[in-house]
């Protein structure tokens, strides 16, 4: 089966669309995946599964079908089987492969290939996930700034504001849900070798003791950015699911950019508040930031 890489409209914020059904593919557990030429649905990414799938409906010939999950699928250069999620043996974007948004249905939709489908994403859930995802990127920038004095040397990677990029250098996992973004950072040997200092020095207390002060500094910065109602947009080099997209936010300090495959708010004034909570594991090896957006 040869299928073109799915075109996606979620980066611009779309939650509805209309497209032709190109294929229906049976999945494990009696479920079915519907492939369309284009879609507003954001699928779970198989390489970096940070933002959960969109849910919603797909309506064909007046029959509304519930989309119970949305996954990333891929077909190899030989046009064989549709592989799903973790079964895909290559990284996202491999140009030899076709990359598909799979709208997962709980039951066989019948013969709908070639029909037109009206696609509708659960907009409330999408809005909450977008708020969490925007919060995640802002936390990264605010945390990098607050931790900047703790670098003994230049780790060779800085963020958009020129601060050592603690967020990407220490990141173990990043997971969003409709309530919050949870970012887990590993404070191991390799981070130390790159120059990060968690211990007390003459200039600052140990990380564990500095946590309340750091949290306050991060939250002060986040509150300022929300109050500034900064504009957010996704730069899209092409319509394909696999295009290398970039999150842009016009913060008072300057334009911030982060590569990102997810969905976002349009401006930070959509939030009433953005607040993070920092926790250090008992042995000091892991820092967890839980960042909660409150929508206006
Ligand atoms: Zn992102």
Boltz pocket constraint, residues with backbone or C-beta under 6 A from the ligand:
constraints:
  - pocket:
      binder: B
      contacts: [[A, 133], [A, 137], [A, 247], [A, 259], [A, 260], [A, 261], [A, 262]]
      max_distance: 6.0
